[in-house]
């Protein structure tokens, strides 16, 4: 672990008061420390939202929503708005707990039942065992250079393992990669807006709000739930906001060391639990400053960037391949879309589209392997192996996921869309579960002045209903298809 500079931040001692609300059956009571001074220069702390957007610019944005637009037009883009707004409130409640304690949301869950963290780590692992993002990136890469997608995908998985275990500070490497990706994607859309999306497609964009519908018969529950659940992030990726913002030094996370490479970093012992502040006027003033910044950061970097991406990729698919009879019912529609773009704009744009798509999906796969392993490492360190090195646990989990992914590809799963839908359905079920747990920890553990209430409480109740109903309907739909 590499420590962050916390000069000037007073170190409090264990005490009563705010710490008494923390259940201590499974984990020790946290220390009491003052809330770090509120941020003054916002731009220096921008990062977790960019990573969330960058990792999220993957299945939903480059594959699922464009595929839906290629089949039924723009009538389901409204779901992206619903999914993003719901995930914004989920993310902020995850961030609320970590800002106030320096603990991850999973640690908060584990205070009530030791194995909650393990449940979500296993679900996240199961959702991401299927390397659909890597295979999608590999498929687009073969459009550029030829080759067999699964062998390209295996090479990408090995590269991901090396990047995540050799970077001195994992968060820094991930943040830089996702920032480059977001910049590349936005550049593609600026060019596409002028040269590839025609006036008729722009005029039809009003369908998003004037002709919304749920194209159940054409696409089925599983695909639609996948698009809604992965509009932005989804599943375990939302939960890992805790880890990313803690590594960036948000709020009480400033006291927690960063996750580093066990090979090139300088590991240090890290606390398995966090901290809490007494709700004094000064601490609450600082809290309000951090809370304001965290909300702004998520709105601008996560919600706005993700929605713009979904809208543009859907428009691009609609403008190029909607209504064609030769579309394949799989990711191959991106090959045809690129060819149409080459015919209309020039071959340079065709290859630019595939190249940025391939890089975007590779960067997403990098982030997915990171957050899957990061969540599990945090759970193991906190609840089961407090004396162990989290960096070494993380590295082992990264390579475990890489090896399993290679095995899946060697079994010759040639259809990325199927793998993405499996991941998305599991993610939707996870969101149903942890929406309720977020209400529990943010109403019963945190100091009274900063507990969840009002509109934000209503938003989490909505998330429970939304993802619960969709998960049940999708499960029933899949059982019906399997057994008639």
PANURO-369746 format. One record per residue (C-alpha): residue in one letter; x, y, z. Coordinates in steps of 0.05 Angstrom, whole numbers, padded with zeros to 5 digits, always signed. Layout:
N
aXYZ
...
This chain:
484
x+00000+00000+00000
x+00025+00070-00016
x+00004+00123+00034
x-00028+00188+00014
x-00004+00254+00041
x-00046+00270+00102
x-00002+00324+00132
x-00042+00371+00174
x-00099+00322+00185
x-00105+00308+00260
x-00105+00236+00282
x-00161+00223+00330
x-00166+00167+00379
x-00217+00112+00389
x-00277+00141+00426
x-00351+00135+00439
x-00405+00177+00406
x-00409+00171+00331
x-00371+00104+00332
x-00423+00072+00378
x-00473+00064+00320
x-00427+00016+00284
x-00444-00058+00294
x-00382-00093+00324
x-00402-00167+00323
x-00361-00181+00260
x-00315-00121+00253
x-00282-00075+00304
x-00309-00005+00321
x-00277+00049+00277
x-00231+00103+00302
x-00257+00174+00309
x-00220+00227+00268
x-00237+00295+00241
x-00265+00301+00171
x-00208+00325+00125
x-00213+00396+00099
x-00263+00404+00042
x-00235+00406-00030
x-00216+00475-00058
x-00192+00456-00129
x-00243+00409-00157
x-00205+00393-00221
x-00148+00360-00182
x-00197+00309-00152
x-00236+00292-00214
x-00225+00218-00227
x-00272+00166-00197
x-00330+00190-00241
x-00285+00189-00302
x-00264+00118-00286
x-00337+00098-00276
x-00356+00129-00342
x-00295+00100-00377
x-00305+00030-00352
x-00379+00037-00365
x-00369+00058-00437
x-00371-00014-00458
x-00426-00065-00465
x-00485-00018-00457
x-00456+00039-00498
x-00418+00004-00554
x-00457-00061-00559
x-00525-00067-00526
x-00557+00001-00539
x-00530+00007-00610
x-00552-00064-00624
x-00622-00047-00599
x-00622+00016-00643
x-00601-00026-00703
x-00661-00071-00691
x-00718-00026-00668
x-00693+00046-00675
x-00688+00098-00620
x-00751+00078-00581
x-00713+00048-00522
x-00659+00101-00511
x-00705+00130-00457
x-00684+00070-00414
x-00613+00097-00412
x-00639+00160-00377
x-00677+00118-00326
x-00617+00072-00315
x-00568+00130-00308
x-00610+00170-00260
x-00623+00108-00217
x-00549+00091-00217
x-00530+00163-00199
x-00570+00158-00135
x-00541+00089-00121
x-00470+00114-00132
x-00481+00174-00086
x-00506+00129-00030
x-00445+00085-00039
x-00402+00148-00038
x-00440+00176+00023
x-00418+00117+00066
x-00345+00119+00042
x-00339+00194+00047
x-00363+00190+00120
x-00323+00129+00142
x-00266+00112+00094
x-00296+00042+00091
x-00324+00011+00028
x-00399-00001+00024
x-00384-00076+00026
x-00349-00068+00093
x-00412-00032+00118
x-00455-00090+00094
x-00408-00139+00128
x-00418-00105+00195
x-00488-00134+00196
x-00471-00203+00168
x-00399-00224+00158
x-00411-00257+00091
x-00449-00202+00054
x-00384-00178+00023
x-00368-00249+00000
x-00438-00256-00031
x-00427-00194-00074
x-00355-00212-00091
x-00377-00280-00115
x-00435-00251-00156
x-00388-00200-00187
x-00338-00254-00203
x-00392-00297-00234
x-00418-00239-00276
x-00348-00225-00302
x-00322-00295-00312
x-00350-00289-00382
x-00300-00243-00418
x-00352-00213-00463
x-00318-00144-00464
x-00250-00173-00482
x-00280-00216-00537
x-00319-00157-00564
x-00254-00116-00566
x-00218-00174-00599
x-00273-00181-00651
x-00268-00107-00670
x-00192-00114-00672
x-00198-00170-00724
x-00238-00123-00768
x-00175-00080-00769
x-00119-00131-00773
x-00151-00199-00785
x-00140-00260-00741
x-00182-00304-00696
x-00221-00265-00642
x-00210-00315-00587
x-00134-00316-00595
x-00132-00240-00598
x-00176-00240-00536
x-00128-00287-00499
x-00070-00240-00515
x-00111-00181-00488
x-00127-00218-00423
x-00052-00231-00412
x-00037-00157-00425
x-00091-00136-00375
x-00060-00181-00322
x+00009-00151-00333
x-00017-00079-00331
x-00055-00088-00267
x-00001-00125-00229
x+00059-00084-00252
x+00031-00013-00245
x+00063+00019-00182
x-00004+00049-00162
x-00062+00013-00194
x-00112+00070-00189
x-00066+00119-00225
x-00056+00071-00284
x-00130+00058-00288
x-00149+00132-00284
x-00100+00151-00340
x-00125+00096-00385
x-00198+00114-00376
x-00184+00189-00387
x-00151+00173-00454
x-00209+00129-00472
x-00262+00181-00456
x-00224+00233-00496
x-00219+00186-00556
x-00293+00168-00553
x-00315+00241-00548
x-00269+00258-00607
x-00302+00203-00648
x-00371+00231-00633
x-00353+00302-00650
x-00328+00279-00718
x-00388+00233-00728
x-00437+00288-00711
x-00415+00328-00772
x-00396+00275-00823
x-00434+00211-00807
x-00502+00226-00775
x-00549+00256-00827
x-00603+00308-00817
x-00658+00255-00819
x-00626+00216-00762
x-00619+00279-00721
x-00692+00296-00733
x-00713+00225-00713
x-00676+00232-00647
x-00740+00262-00619
x-00767+00191-00617
x-00728+00182-00552
x-00782+00223-00517
x-00841+00223-00567
x-00844+00148-00583
x-00817+00111-00523
x-00834+00037-00517
x-00809-00029-00491
x-00793-00074-00551
x-00805-00139-00513
x-00827-00183-00571
x-00768-00164-00615
x-00713-00169-00563
x-00735-00204-00499
x-00727-00188-00425
x-00655-00210-00417
x-00627-00162-00469
x-00670-00104-00445
x-00652-00115-00372
x-00579-00119-00393
x-00583-00052-00429
x-00619-00019-00371
x-00574-00048-00317
x-00510-00031-00356
x-00530+00039-00377
x-00467+00069-00349
x-00441+00020-00298
x-00482-00036-00266
x-00472-00091-00216
x-00406-00093-00180
x-00380-00032-00216
x-00425+00014-00176
x-00400-00017-00111
x-00327-00005-00129
x-00339+00070-00129
x-00321+00063-00055
x-00252+00036-00071
x-00236+00085-00127
x-00256+00147-00088
x-00218+00122-00027
x-00156+00113-00070
x-00166+00185-00095
x-00170+00210-00023
x-00243+00232-00019
x-00267+00250+00051
x-00248+00201+00106
x-00215+00159+00051
x-00156+00206+00057
x-00134+00164+00117
x-00133+00098+00079
x-00071+00075+00040
x-00076+00061-00035
x-00075-00006-00069
x-00008-00017-00104
x+00029-00070-00143
x+00060-00125-00100
x+00118-00125-00150
x+00134-00052-00163
x+00098-00015-00106
x+00116-00006-00033
x+00064-00045+00007
x+00045-00021+00076
x-00003-00049+00127
x-00073-00020+00116
x-00130-00016+00166
x-00185-00067+00154
x-00237-00018+00179
x-00246+00056+00172
x-00260+00119+00212
x-00318+00163+00232
x-00323+00236+00251
x-00362+00267+00307
x-00417+00313+00279
x-00388+00378+00305
x-00405+00442+00267
x-00335+00444+00236
x-00336+00371+00214
x-00406+00380+00185
x-00383+00441+00146
x-00326+00401+00116
x-00374+00343+00102
x-00420+00389+00063
x-00362+00411+00020
x-00342+00339+00004
x-00415+00319-00009
x-00426+00378-00056
x-00363+00361-00095
x-00379+00287-00100
x-00448+00301-00128
x-00421+00349-00180
x-00365+00301-00200
x-00414+00244-00211
x-00464+00286-00250
x-00412+00316-00298
x-00365+00258-00308
x-00409+00196-00301
x-00481+00216-00319
x-00468+00267-00373
x-00411+00232-00409
x-00447+00165-00407
x-00513+00192-00434
x-00480+00230-00490
x-00443+00166-00509
x-00506+00123-00509
x-00544+00175-00550
x-00489+00182-00602
x-00474+00108-00610
x-00548+00094-00617
x-00556+00150-00668
x-00496+00124-00706
x-00525+00054-00709
x-00594+00081-00728
x-00565+00126-00782
x-00525+00070-00814
x-00555+00000-00805
x-00627+00007-00781
x-00675-00026-00829
x-00624-00068-00865
x-00643-00140-00880
x-00572-00168-00877
x-00559-00152-00804
x-00532-00209-00762
x-00565-00221-00695
x-00499-00212-00659
x-00440-00165-00651
x-00427-00172-00726
x-00473-00113-00736
x-00413-00069-00716
x-00374-00095-00776
x-00430-00076-00823
x-00438-00008-00788
x-00364+00006-00799
x-00369-00014-00872
x-00428+00033-00883
x-00390+00089-00849
x-00331+00076-00895
x-00377+00080-00956
x-00409+00145-00933
x-00350+00182-00903
x-00287+00147-00925
x-00247+00086-00906
x-00209+00127-00855
x-00271+00135-00813
x-00289+00062-00818
x-00222+00043-00788
x-00225+00100-00737
x-00293+00074-00713
x-00268+00002-00705
x-00202+00025-00673
x-00235+00069-00620
x-00287+00016-00607
x-00234-00037-00597
x-00193+00008-00551
x-00255+00028-00512
x-00276-00043-00500
x-00205-00063-00481
x-00202-00006-00430
x-00269-00028-00404
x-00243-00099-00396
x-00183-00072-00359
x-00229-00035-00310
x-00274-00095-00302
x-00217-00142-00283
x-00192-00088-00235
x-00258-00076-00199
x-00277-00150-00196
x-00210-00166-00163
x-00209-00102-00121
x-00277-00117-00091
x-00259-00189-00074
x-00190-00169-00045
x-00222-00117+00000
x-00273-00168+00025
x-00220-00221+00039
x-00174-00172+00074
x-00229-00141+00116
x-00270-00201+00138
x-00226-00262+00132
x-00151-00248+00126
x-00136-00183+00163
x-00062-00198+00169
x-00053-00211+00094
x-00028-00163+00041
x-00086-00136+00002
x-00040-00121-00057
x-00019-00194-00061
x-00091-00218-00055
x-00111-00170-00110
x-00055-00194-00156
x-00075-00266-00146
x-00148-00251-00161
x-00129-00212-00224
x-00090-00271-00252
x-00144-00320-00230
x-00196-00280-00270
x-00148-00277-00330
x-00137-00352-00329
x-00211-00367-00323
x-00225-00319-00380
x-00174-00354-00423
x-00207-00420-00407
x-00275-00393-00428
x-00246-00368-00494
x-00212-00435-00506
x-00280-00467-00500
x-00295-00426-00562
x-00352-00381-00539
x-00358-00343-00604
x-00418-00298-00587
x-00399-00238-00544
x-00472-00213-00540
x-00493-00276-00502
x-00436-00266-00452
x-00454-00193-00442
x-00527-00209-00429
x-00508-00261-00376
x-00464-00210-00341
x-00517-00157-00345
x-00573-00200-00316
x-00529-00220-00256
x-00512-00146-00248
x-00585-00126-00246
x-00599-00177-00190
x-00540-00150-00150
x-00566-00079-00155
x-00633-00103-00127
x-00598-00132-00067
x-00550-00077-00049
x-00601-00020-00059
x-00635-00045+00005
x-00570-00054+00042
x-00549+00017+00026
x-00611+00042+00060
x-00594+00000+00121
x-00522+00025+00130
x-00537+00098+00111
x-00595+00104+00159
x-00570+00064+00219
x-00494+00073+00221
x-00478+00143+00199
x-00485+00204+00245
x-00557+00229+00245
x-00544+00295+00208
x-00517+00260+00146
x-00563+00200+00141
x-00602+00186+00077
x-00673+00214+00076
x-00725+00247+00031
x-00717+00243-00045
x-00653+00202-00041
x-00687+00150+00003
x-00744+00147-00047
x-00695+00137-00104
x-00665+00075-00070
x-00734+00047-00057
x-00748+00057-00131
x-00683+00020-00148
x-00704-00039-00105
x-00771-00043-00142
x-00741-00031-00211
x-00686-00082-00209
x-00726-00131-00168
x-00784-00133-00217
x-00738-00136-00278
x-00697-00192-00248
x-00759-00234-00233
x-00789-00222-00302
x-00723-00238-00336
x-00713-00301-00295
x-00784-00324-00311
x-00773-00308-00385
x-00710-00349-00388
x-00742-00408-00351
x-00800-00407-00400
x-00752-00408-00459
x-00713-00466-00429
x-00771-00510-00408
x-00828-00485-00451
